[in-house]
Amino acid sequence: MTSAAVPRTAWRRPAAAVFTVGWGANMFASVLQVYRGDLSGSQVNALFGAYALGLIPALLVMARVSDRLGRRRVLLAALVLSALGSAVILSSGGAFGTILAGRILVGVSAGGAFGPGTAWIKELSDTAKTGKATAGGGARRSAVALTAGFAVGPLLSGVIVQWLPSPQTAAYLVHIALVALTLPVVWRAPESAPPAAGRGSRPARSGGLMKVLISRLFLTAVLPTAPWVFGAATVSLAALPVLVPLGGYGAAGGGVVAAVTLGSGIAVQPWARRLARRSTAVPFRTGMAAVIAGLLAAALTVATGSLVLLLATAVVLGSAYGLLLVSGLQLAESLAGPQVVSLVIAVFYSLTYVGFAFPVLVQVLGNLWSPVAVLVAGSALAVAALATTLIAWPVRRAPRAGA
């Protein structure tokens, strides 16, 4: 399809798929409150992060598949798998193993949606109407679609779980219905990577990918900071609602914390773009500074049990998430050529999803020491990640007068 034939709003169709799969992936942040009476805290946090087990390998595989078969086919399959994962959990009867299987299926669907979907949004954003690209526009739109799904899913599911009858059934049926509505929307989206596009260029893609992955900016900026994207977000929306008593409003309260965290992530993304115009380094450093401040605030929140501090911490950690997500995506896309962009995005997302292990680490290590000490130690690790950005972009001193 020529660039002149691509509608200016075409990117919204794959964005709808990313939103819907993100909804299904993160709605569990509220629904898991239902399982807390039957499962241990470690099991609940493990179930929340378990979908990364399916997501990370699927990200790396489905990026290549979408290059060969086209973006549309992969996103349609991802939507169907997302609904199937919800159906498996819905029928689990609270059994840990069945819920785990459903979460892994949801992870596979997310892997099929987030990498190829981000690449598709970027490609449609770059070619719409005039063929002129808006710098960072694809990355920002992708980040907003993903974050909005992550935020709205747990918020509305929290309301369902808190106040509606048959909360588990209702929450998952809503998501399955949303998938059914999204499928025809994606079906009509213009393809940006037709099946023939990737078949003759595999060596070039592989060589280009390795060049990006061993570049100085990727190793010193993207690699150390990417795990903190979801590390910051999940500490806020998964760990803190367990560690801070929410009274009789666990499900709704958890949904609100998730919405505040991820809503802050959306709100800060235009600011991230303005910071990036000053310097590519600034949003990375600001994001890591927000991680450090957020983890220290989280430690104080756990120590005091303050709900006001909980919401303030959610804003800070959510802002860190938004800054690091959009700046990381922009840098990853700028380092990659057209032939490897979907693979580089997949690697970037794989690194970000390492952060889903953070709530489990806080839970497990908190049993050995204390959650407050673990969060403070985490802030020290974040300082080390911030320091690597000084290697990526060394601070240059202004020359002395007369020198």
N, C-alpha and C positions, 0 to 999 in steps of 0.2 A: 504494500500500500504506500503511495507517495505521501510525502509530508503534507502537501496541500490538501490531501483527502482526509487527514487525521483531524477530527474535531478538537477544538481547544480543551474540551472537558473530558476527552476520552480516558485520561488517566484515572478518572474517578471510578471507572468500572473495576480495574484490578485493585484499586484502593478499597473498594467495597469488600472484595474477597479477603484482603489483608485484615480489614476491620473485623469481619465475621470470624475468621480463624483466631484472631487475637482475643476476641470475646470468649470463644470456646476454651481457649487455653487458660485464660486468667480468671474466668468465673469461679473456678475452684477455690480461689482465695476466700470467697464468702461461703460456698457450699461446704467446704471442709469443716466449718463450725459444727455441722450436723454430726460429723464422725468423731468429734473430740471425746465423746463419752465412751465410745467403744474401742478406740485406738489410742496408742500412746502418743505423746507429743512428738517423739522422733519419727514415728510412722506417719503422722499427719504431715510433718514438714517434708519427709521423704516423698510422700505422694505429690505434694505441691511441686517439688523440683524434678520428679521422676520423668516428666515428659521431655526433659532435656536429653534423656537417654535415647529417645527416638528422634528428637529434633536434630541434634548435631550431625549424626551420620546422614540423615535425610537431607539436610541442608547441602552437604558436600556432594551427594549423589544427584539430587534433583536439579541442582544448578546446571550440571552437564546435560541431564536429560532434557531440560527446558531449552537448552541451546540446540539440541538435535530435533526435538519433536515440536517445539514451539511453546510459548508461555501459556497460552490458553488451555491446552490439554492438561498441563501440570497443575494449574490453579483449579480447574474443575475437579480433578482427582483429589486435590488437597481438601476442597470443600466437602466432598463426599466422605473422605476419611475423617474429617472433623466431626461430621454428624454421626458417623459410625462409632467414634470414640465416645461421644456423649451417650449414645444408645447403650454401649457396653457398660458404662458406669451406672446409667439409669437402672439397668437390670441386675446390678451387682448384689443387691441385698445387703450392702455394707461390708462384703467380704474383701479383705485387704488385697488378695491376689487379683481378683477381678477388677477392682478399682485401679490397681497398678497397671494391668493390661490395657485398660481404657485410657489411662493417662499416657502411656507410651504411644498408643495409636494417635492420640491428640498431638503428641510430639512429632510423630511422623508427618501428620497433616501440616503442622506449623513449619516443618522443614521444607515441605513442598510449596508453601505459600510465601514465606517471608523473603527468602533469597530471590527466587524467580519473580515474585510479585514486586519487590523493590526494583529489580532490573526493568521490569515491564513499565512500572510507573515512570521511571527515569527516561526510558526510551520514548514513551508517548509524550512526556513533558518536553523532551528535546525536539521532537519532530512535529508537534502540533502546528497546523496552519502554515506559519511562515518558515518553519524549520529552524527557527532561532531558539537556542537553549537559554533558559534562565539559570544563571549560575547558582548551583545548590538547590534549585527548585525541586528536582526529583527527590533528592535526599530529604528535604524538609517535608514534602508531601507524604513520602513513605513513612517517615518518623511519626507524623501526625496520625496517619491512618492506623498504624500499629498501636500507638499509645492510646488513641481514642478507644479502640477495641479493648485494650487491656484495662482501661478505666471504667468504661460503661458496663462491661460484662459483670465485674464483681459488684458494682454499685446496684444495678437492678436485680442481680441474683441475691444480693444481701437483703433487699426489700422482700423478695419472694420468700426466702428462707425464714426471715424474721416474722412475717405476718400472714403469709398465705398458707392454706392447707396443702398437704402433700408436697412440701418444699423441694425435696430432691427431684421428684417427678416433674413438677412444674418448671423448675429452673432449666432442666435439660431439654424439656419439650420446647421451651421458648427458643433455645439455641438451635435446635433441629429445624424449627419453623423458619428461623432467620436464614439458615443455610438454604432452605428450599426457595426463599425469596431471592437470594443472591445468585444462585446458579444461572438463571436466565440473563441476569445483568452482565455476568462475566462472559457468557456465551456470545453476546453481541459486541464484545470489545474488539477493536482492531488488533490483529496480530502484529507484533513488532519483531519477532524472531521466527520467520517461517521455517518449516521443517528442513528445507534444503540449506539453510543459512550456515549451519555448523558442521556439515559433514566433511568438508574438505580441508578443515583447518585445525585439526586436533593438535599437531605438533606446535603450531604457533601459539595456541592457547596455553599449552603446558609450559612452554618456555617463558611466555609473558607472565604467567602466574608466578612462577618461581622468582622472576626478576622483581616483581612487586613485593613478594613475601620476604625477600632478603634485603630490601632497600632500607636505608638508614631510618627514614621517617616511619616506615611500617614497624620496624623492630623497636624503635625508641619512643614512638608516640602512640600508635594504634595498639600494639601488643600489650604494653603494661597497663593501659587505661581501659581497654575494652571490657575486661571482666567486671569493672566497677560500674558499668552501665546498669546491668541488672543486679549486681551486687548491692548497689545503693537502693534500688527500687524494692528488691525483695526483702532486705532487712526491714524496710519501713512497712511494707504491706503484708508480709508473712511472719516475720519474727516478732515485731513489736506488739501486734494484737494478741499474741500468745503470752508475752512477758508482762504486759500492762493490763490489769483487770478492766474489763469493759462492762461489768455488771451483767444484767440480763439481756443485754443488747449486743451479744458477741457477733452475730451474723451481720446485722445492720451496721454496727460499729466497724467491723472489719471491712465492709464494703465502702464505708465513708473514708476510712484511712487509705484504702486502695485508690479511691477516686481522687482524693486530695493529692496523694503522691503523684499519680500519673497525670492528673489535671495540671499540676504545677509543671510537670515535664512538658506538656503541650504549650502552656503559657510562656515558658521561657525560651522556646525555640526561635521565635523572631529575634529575640535579644541575642541568641547564639549567632545568628547570621550577621547581625550588626557588629558583634565582637570579631567575627571572622574577617570582616572587611578591614578592620584595623590590623589584624595579624592572625595568621592561621593558628598560632600558638595560644592566643588569649583564651578562646573558649575551652581548650583542653585544660589549661592551668586553672581557670575559674571553676570548671567542673570538678577537678580534683580537690580544689580548696573547699568546695561545697561538700564533697564526700567526707573530708576530714572533719569539718564543722558538724556535719550531720551525724556522724558516728559518735562524736563526743556528746552531742545533744541527745542521741539515743541512749547513751550510757546514763546520762543524768535523768532521762525520762524513766528508764527502768528502775533507777535507784529511788526516785520519788513517787512513781506511779501516777504522775500528773497527766491528766487528759489534755490539758491546754498545751503542755510541752509535747505531747504525742502529736498533736496536729501541727505544731510549729516544726517539729522534726520531720514530719511527712513532707512539708513544703520544701525544706532544705534538701532532703534526700531526693525528692522528686525533681527539683531543679537541677541537681547534679546529674540525675538520669537523663533529663532532656538535653542538657548541654553536651554531655559526652556522646549521646546517641547521634544527634544531628551532626556534630563536628566530626565524629569518627566516620560516619557514613560519607560525608562530603570528602574527607581526606582519602578514604578508601577508593571512592569513585574517581577522584582526580588522579590517583596513582595508576589506575587501571585503564587500559585501552579498551575499545569496544568489544574485542574478542574475548576478553577475560573478565569483563565487569561483573557478570553474574557469579563467577567463581570467587572473585575477591570479596564481593558482598557476602557470599555464603561463608567464607572464612571469617570475615568480620563478625557476622552474627554468631558463628560457632564460639568465638572467643567471648562475646558478650554473655552467652548463656552459661559459661562457667560460673557466672555470678549467682545462678540459681542454687548453687551448693552452699552459699553463704548462710542462709537461715538454718540449714541442717548443722553446719559447723558451729553456729552460735548456740544451738540447742545442745549438741553433744559436748562441746568444750565447756559450755556453761555449767554442765553437770559436774565437770572435773574441777573447775575453778569457780567462776561466777559470770553470769552474762555481762555484768558491768565491766569486768576485767577483759573479757573477750572483745567487747566493742571498743574499748580503749586500745587494745592491742591491734585491732583492725585499723584504727585511725593511724597507727604508726606505719602499717603496711601501705596505707594510702599516701603517706608522706613520701615513701620510697618511690611510688608510682609517679607522684608529682615531680620528684627530682629527675626522673628520666626525661621529662619534657624539656629540661634545661640542656640535655644532651641533644635532643632532637632539634631544638632551636636555641643555640647558645645566646646568652644575653651579651650584647655588644656594648661596650662602654663608649660613651661619646668622647671624641678626641679632645685633649686639653687645648685650651686657647694658646696659640702661638707655637703648637707642636708641629 
